[in-house]
Structures are given as structure tokens and as C-alpha cells.
Amino acid sequence: MNQPGPHVGAPRLPAAKPRRFYVVGPDIAPVGYDMLEVALNVARQYGEGTDIVDTQATPYHPMVRRIVKGEPVYLEFGAWPTQAAPDQNLIEAAKKGCPAIVAAFLALGMDVNTRDSRGGTALIWAIARREPQCVRLLITAGADVNASDREGMSALKLAREKSLANIAEMLRAAGAIDETGAA
């Protein structure tokens, strides 16, 4: 079956106009749409497990729907006031621990290395949430694997403290340097 839209690993095109709704699936790069009905129809074509992310959802309301048995079902990821501090949206997405939300905000062109008020990055937050898919997305998007927050917590140090060997290995493979200076 031919799938609509770009596939993961496809060459990236110049940034397009930001969209409100993003269709995200395991084998597709995020595709943006202005209208919910169009996004829902495309997600249904991709099938089971495809997500629709509303990047402008009303705070405290569901932000993600997933196609289950052909129908969109809300997931338990509430929105935040995305317009209040747009530069923090990728960090907030990582705090949710939902790969589809992270992918949608990356597709919007958010700075992958922006920091919160304590110096934390989206990568550090994804590790705090123990979410390897989010970590992989952020590394692929160019996250600084050696960044640390104001208290000196680096991504690799946090992964080790949380006994997340698979994430620590991803970080080392991406060039993270441990505290002793070894790669």
C-alpha cells in the first residue's frame, strides 16, 4: 500500500509554513496540516498507531490523538499555553515524554538546544522522563549531547544516575563525553 507523505530518512526540504496539526507515525516524518479533518483523514490512511498532534491545543486539554481501530482516540497528554513562551515548547514537549509531540515541535523548527530557566535542555528532560524515542529524535535533530544544566547535570550523567544503559549508549554513540573525559 502506498503511504502518503514523507518517510523517515527522506531528505529534509526547506522549512515549510508552520502548521497547527501534525500527523506523526513510526515510519513517517511529521507532516503538517492546517485543518483537523484533513489531518485525521491522512492519519487514518497511515493506519493504526498514527498520531495527530495539535500544537495549539487549549491548555489542559488533550494534545494528541492516536488512530486505534480506525478511529482517533485521545491520549493523556494535556496541552500547555504554547503561545505564552514559544521558545520553551520543545522543552515542554520533552517533559510530556511523548515522541509524537516532540516530533511535531521539531517539525515546527523549534531550537533543539534551547534551555529552560535552570539551564536544562529538551534532551535532559527526555532522559528525565526515561523516554528513549524522544532522546533519539532530539539527538537526530542535533541536540548537544554534552550540554549540562546550571548545576552541572549532563545528559550522560543523568542517564547513568537513572540506570538507563540504553540511553547512555545512545548518548556515547552520538559523541557524549563522560565526566572522566572518555568518549
Phi and psi in degrees as a GROMACS rama.xvg file:
@    title "Ramachandran Plot"
@    xaxis  label "Phi"
@    yaxis  label "Psi"
@TYPE xy
-74.1664  131.371  ASN-2
-97.8861  138.467  GLN-3
-75.9446  152.195  PRO-4
86.0096  173.382  GLY-5
-75.4011  152.354  PRO-6
-104.262  155.136  HIS-7
-56.1592  137.3  VAL-8
90.9947  -8.65662  GLY-9
-70.3388  150.594  ALA-10
-59.2198  141.597  PRO-11
-80.6102  134.55  ARG-12
-91.7974  164.19  LEU-13
-55.1622  149.98  PRO-14
-54.0478  129.736  ALA-15
-93.2943  173.923  ALA-16
-56.7834  131.802  LYS-17
-59.0046  141.211  PRO-18
-116.116  163.699  ARG-19
-84.407  -44.535  ARG-20
-107.485  133.538  PHE-21
-122.487  131.337  TYR-22
-94.9438  125.339  VAL-23
-132.755  132.078  VAL-24
-139.539  170.918  GLY-25
-61.0744  -30.5475  PRO-26
-115.276  16.4391  ASP-27
-134.477  146.956  ILE-28
-75.0944  154.726  ALA-29
-59.0824  135.925  PRO-30
-120.699  126.546  VAL-31
-96.8927  146.609  GLY-32
-140.501  151.382  TYR-33
-85.6862  -28.5152  ASP-34
-111.246  134.139  MET-35
-60.4131  -44.8825  LEU-36
-60.5987  -37.799  GLU-37
-66.1841  -46.1757  VAL-38
-60.1128  -42.5803  ALA-39
-62.9627  -42.3141  LEU-40
-64.5977  -41.9781  ASN-41
-64.8973  -43.5645  VAL-42
-60.7059  -40.4607  ALA-43
-61.8908  -37.0171  ARG-44
-64.1271  -38.8039  GLN-45
-68.4958  -34.9395  TYR-46
98.7874  -163.996  GLY-47
-49.0918  135.703  GLU-48
84.1829  -2.76019  GLY-49
-77.9277  137.52  THR-50
-107.704  150.378  ASP-51
-119.888  120.35  ILE-52
-108.143  126.956  VAL-53
-96.408  101.79  ASP-54
-74.1522  -3.80257  THR-55
-125.416  27.8119  GLN-56
-59.8038  150.778  ALA-57
-66.1079  136.543  THR-58
-50.0265  140.014  PRO-59
72.5078  7.53301  TYR-60
-107.982  157.839  HIS-61
-58.3089  139.362  PRO-62
-106.576  -20.5736  MET-63
-127.898  136.033  VAL-64
-119.397  143.2  ARG-65
-121.41  140.459  ARG-66
-76.1749  117.832  ILE-67
-130.419  121.085  VAL-68
52.3  39.9759  LYS-69
82.9319  -2.89744  GLY-70
-124.317  148.122  GLU-71
-76.1845  131.128  PRO-72
-123.308  131.345  VAL-73
-66.4319  137.413  TYR-74
-96.4342  163.356  LEU-75
-87.0748  55.4514  GLU-76
-120.949  98.8687  PHE-77
-75.2245  150.849  GLY-78
-81.2091  170.201  ALA-79
-130.323  170.832  TRP-80
-72.0576  85.0285  PRO-81
-63.0342  -24.3255  THR-82
-83.6549  -17.0687  GLN-83
-68.5016  -42.5581  ALA-84
-143.749  73.7974  ALA-85
-54.2698  -30.8247  PRO-86
-69.0875  -13.2942  ASP-87
-99.125  0.922303  GLN-88
-62.6515  -37.5602  ASN-89
-67.6426  -37.7009  LEU-90
-64.3707  -44.9411  ILE-91
-61.9879  -38.6961  GLU-92
-61.7784  -43.859  ALA-93
-64.6359  -36.3115  ALA-94
-62.1619  -30.3815  LYS-95
-70.9393  -27.5843  LYS-96
73.3979  24.443  GLY-97
-111.473  111.918  CYS-98
-54.5465  -36.4642  PRO-99
-63.6256  -39.6923  ALA-100
-67.8481  -43.6252  ILE-101
-59.3962  -46.622  VAL-102
-60.3951  -40.9438  ALA-103
-64.4683  -44.3558  ALA-104
-72.6441  -29.467  PHE-105
-64.4901  -41.0582  LEU-106
-63.3084  -28.1376  ALA-107
-74.6528  -8.14943  LEU-108
90.5187  21.0826  GLY-109
-63.2471  147.475  MET-110
-68.9145  114.983  ASP-111
-66.6482  -18.264  VAL-112
-111.472  16.1757  ASN-113
-63.4223  156.972  THR-114
-122.204  152.248  ARG-115
-87.1713  -175.307  ASP-116
-64.0123  -18.3238  SER-117
-103.928  8.29478  ARG-118
87.8824  1.9131  GLY-119
-74.3546  148.368  GLY-120
-107.68  168.739  THR-121
-59.2541  -36.8562  ALA-122
-62.1577  -45.3577  LEU-123
-62.0631  -41.0695  ILE-124
-66.5031  -38.6061  TRP-125
-62.8745  -37.3221  ALA-126
-69.0088  -41.0741  ILE-127
-59.1226  -33.0623  ALA-128
-82.8904  -3.73637  ARG-129
59.7613  43.1595  ARG-130
-116.79  92.7017  GLU-131
-61.5344  -31.6569  PRO-132
-65.2188  -40.4318  GLN-133
-65.3832  -42.33  CYS-134
-58.3587  -47.1311  VAL-135
-60.5008  -44.5205  ARG-136
-60.1737  -44.0033  LEU-137
-68.7801  -40.95  LEU-138
-62.7958  -45.0735  ILE-139
-60.9496  -33.3695  THR-140
-80.1624  -2.95504  ALA-141
101.875  19.8548  GLY-142
-59.2444  141.383  ALA-143
-73.3169  106.172  ASP-144
-73.7402  -9.67046  VAL-145
-106.672  4.92805  ASN-146
-68.0377  147.759  ALA-147
-133.828  159.32  SER-148
-81.2268  -176.29  ASP-149
-64.0975  -20.2742  ARG-150
-95.856  5.48727  GLU-151
87.1747  10.2003  GLY-152
-80.1705  116.72  MET-153
-97.891  167.558  SER-154
-60.8924  -45.8131  ALA-155
-66.5949  -41.8782  LEU-156
-60.619  -43.2842  LYS-157
-64.9954  -42.2989  LEU-158
-60.6196  -40.7754  ALA-159
-67.4079  -44.3305  ARG-160
-60.5702  -32.5697  GLU-161
-91.9032  6.4713  LYS-162
55.6767  44.4332  SER-163
-103.198  74.9191  LEU-164
-58.8261  -39.901  ALA-165
-65.4272  -38.7435  ASN-166
-71.9177  -41.0316  ILE-167
-58.4083  -40.8838  ALA-168
-65.2651  -40.9688  GLU-169
-58.7606  -43.6334  MET-170
-64.8413  -44.9727  LEU-171
-62.4578  -41.7794  ARG-172
-62.4821  -27.6703  ALA-173
-89.5437  2.65949  ALA-174
104.447  8.77264  GLY-175
-63.7165  138.113  ALA-176
-107.704  129.989  ILE-177
-78.202  173.378  ASP-178
-61.1519  -23.0635  GLU-179
-86.6364  -5.38438  THR-180
94.0951  -3.15698  GLY-181
-81.2773  150.772  ALA-182
